[in-house]
Amino acid sequence: MALKAALAQINPTVGDLEGNARLVAAAARRAHAQGARLVVAPELALSGYPPEDLLLRPAFMAACARTLAALAAGLADCEGLYVVVGHPHQFGALGDIRSKSVVVHKRCNAASVLNGGQVLGTYCKRELPNYQVFDERRYFVSGRDADQPPLVFEVAGLEVGVLICEDAWFDEPARSAVGAGAQLLCVLNASPFHLDKAEEREQRMGERARAVGRPLLYTQMVGGQDEVVFDGASFALDATGAVRARAAAFAEELLLLDLADDGTPGGAVAPLAPPEAQVWQALVIGVRDYLGKNGFPGAIVGLSGGMDSALVLAIAVDALGAERVRAVMMPSPYTAEISWLDAREMARRLGVRYDEIAIAPMFDAFRAALAAPFAGLPEDSTEENLQARIRGTLLMALSNKSGSIVLTTGNKSEMATGYCTLYGDMAGGFAVVKDVTKTLVYRLARWRNDQPTRRADGSIGPVIPERIITRPPSAELRPGQTDQDSLPPYEVLDPILQMYMEEDRSIDEIVAAGFARADVERVTRLIKANEYKRRQAPPGIRITHRAFGRDWRYPITSKFRA
């Protein structure tokens, strides 16, 4: 008879230790009721990932230890069940930081095996990532430095070895587990999503399974945590690296597996979605969890009749439901009539609350107040920014009064080049498309419109009016304005941005790839010049392997150009 196992693809919240323990316990009990004898939860499932500087607080570490013990005791009645759960673990006591008499401690990213009400053993992660969004060497020591051996335990005659995330990307931890007798590898993960990451994980884990000749179970976290999103899609491989089971992406799931005597798994195989669908799901779960986990009752979107705000509104409604989303149109003297019409139509299709607040009286009042100081000076971007800042003030006033959060609508192309206004369109609490280039914005809009959707009036059709997608993009802050008055075409800008910012290629390398030097130098100059703006931007959802935020830590003051 095959051994049943389960991968607990859960959505923890950083710091909610009791709530996270309940998620693990509930998954374990469901699995046990269905005959499973092995349950694997994600990396740092008890604390949530990443806990960042909470790990430096002795009270937090002590609470994690208490929660682990309570979880083990609470599952004591699940006879024959082995639960592997990730958590922070500390050897020894922490000294008094204020007096600088700090005892050298060993804090680890750990996984423990729970059975019969007890913690049977603890494994400490050996490979600590310190790139992109990862900063684990700030908080943890390697299991090697903590003198912790591999952890292998027996379940119904099957020897199971434990690894944590980055461990499985390297050869030594897996070989050490196999050397200690492991017939099956269980990998606990909190691996942030970015485009193409799911395919990369399966490829690399397949290489690891083949290298050691062992089947591999990969449990992945799901959900949003500030700027990062975890995409789930947990999977199981046989010893040849072939996928034998896969959970759905971007959803909590208990993936049940049948394990043969040698650990070879079998189960349901959910398909991987195309790239646009993955990004959409990441943005939706990112918004839903940011608002839900932080207690915001709803969202407010400044709806301009343009592409970016239309996309953000559609994402917000998919994430929260129309009843929790409010759209506000704030026309200026330069707003085209079709922008009014398209904004109204978009709000009607989605069924959200829609308000119009004209900013012309306030704009006139500002210009009158500044008439004397500005006497003799031509109008320029100052007057454009005034309009954006009036709108930001109105949106934040509505946010303060209602408690709902303002979702900003600036995309990655704009954030890179500074085509955004501090305290204006950058004003808000969460930047939904901050890591989405303008060309991808259009791809996502087309993808979303291709999905059959029941609109608020009961009809089936696209949610974004076609004219919003086909009109030339414009901030509408002066007569006849288009984005290309200030920026290269997005078909030129976005590839330059990708090569320079995401791939670290030099100006000369980008020119050699076929781009005009003038365009490359213009875009890279704008990227450098607007670092000060990005430092003041709200957090936003990461969907590429390098986003502005934790991935990008460039100095504001710098003379380096290349």
Helices and strands as residue ranges (DSSP letters): E 3-9, H 17-33, E 38-40, G 52-56, H 58-74, E 82-91, E 106-115, E 118-124, G 136-138, E 152-155, E 158-164, G 165-169, H 171-179, E 184-189, H 197-212, E 216-220, E 222-225, E 228-231, E 235-237, E 243-246, E 253-259, E 265-266, H 275-294, E 299-302, H 307-320, G 322-324, E 325-329, H 337-350, E 353-356, H 360-369, H 381-402, E 405-408, H 412-417, E 430-431, H 438-449, H 466-470, G 483-485, H 490-497, I 498-502, H 507-512, H 517-529, H 531-534
